[in-house]
Each structure stands twice: as structure tokens, then as C-alpha cells.
Amino acid sequence: YLVRSMPFNYQRTVRFADTDAAGVVFFANYLAICHEAYEASLEAGGIELQTFFRKTDVVIPIARSEVEYLRPLFP
């Protein structure tokens, strides 16, 4: 079957609460930010999140994630 991806940009302000003592985004928070973007992309694609996550017989887990830190994020 055919799977089409849609272009999607997610903009978010990096907050001080996202950072560690050095003022850089704490590494675990990168994945939380990615999950926010994932949910926003579903909404942008017309998918109702409550239905998608609660009232479905199909489960689509995120089975693997990887982050490559090319440069630090600062607020």
C-alpha cells in the first residue's frame, strides 16, 4: 500500500524548565519535545488525538527513537 508523508514544521519556544544547570536543553527533554511535535503533526493531519490514542483497535507504538546532538539548544 501507499504511505504518503506530509511536510510538517513544528516551532516551539525552549523554556528554562527544559534546560539543565548549564542552560542547555536536558538530553531527555529532546524526546519530550519530539513527542509534542508528533502529536502536533497528527492534529495537523486531521487526526483527532483522543480517538487516535484511546478509541481504536489499532495501536501504533513508537518502537525506537534516536537523537543525534549536533549542537546544544538554548532558551
C-alpha positions in Angstrom: 0.0 0.0 0.0 1.0 3.6 -0.4 2.1 5.8 2.5 2.4 9.5 1.9 4.2 11.8 4.3 3.3 15.3 4.7 5.8 18.1 5.2 5.4 19.4 8.7 7.3 22.1 10.7 7.0 22.4 14.4 8.0 25.6 16.2 8.4 25.7 20.0 10.0 28.0 22.4 12.7 26.4 24.5 11.9 27.2 28.1 14.3 27.5 31.1 12.5 24.5 32.6 13.7 22.4 29.6 17.3 23.1 30.5 19.9 21.8 32.9 22.2 23.8 35.2 24.4 24.8 32.2 21.4 26.3 30.4 21.3 23.7 27.7 18.3 21.6 26.9 18.5 18.5 29.1 19.0 15.5 26.9 15.8 13.6 28.0 13.7 16.7 27.1 14.6 16.4 23.4 12.4 13.3 23.2 9.6 15.0 25.0 9.8 17.9 22.5 9.8 15.4 19.7 6.7 13.8 21.1 5.0 17.2 21.2 5.8 17.6 17.5 4.5 14.1 16.8 1.1 15.0 18.4 1.0 18.3 16.6 1.7 16.6 13.3 -1.2 14.2 13.9 -3.5 17.1 14.6 -2.3 19.0 11.5 -3.1 15.9 9.5 -6.7 16.0 10.7 -6.4 13.2 13.3 -8.4 13.6 16.5 -5.9 12.7 19.2 -8.4 11.4 21.8 -9.8 9.0 19.2 -6.3 8.1 17.9 -4.9 7.3 21.4 -8.0 5.9 23.2 -10.7 4.6 20.9 -9.1 2.4 18.3 -8.3 -1.2 17.8 -5.0 -0.3 16.1 -2.0 0.5 18.2 0.9 2.2 16.5 3.7 2.3 19.1 6.9 4.3 18.8 9.3 1.3 19.0 12.6 3.1 18.6 13.9 6.6 18.8 17.3 8.1 18.4 18.7 11.6 18.9 21.9 12.9 17.4 23.0 16.1 19.2 24.6 18.3 16.5 24.6 21.4 18.7 23.0 22.4 22.0 19.6 24.1 22.3 19.4 27.2 24.5 16.3 29.1 25.6 
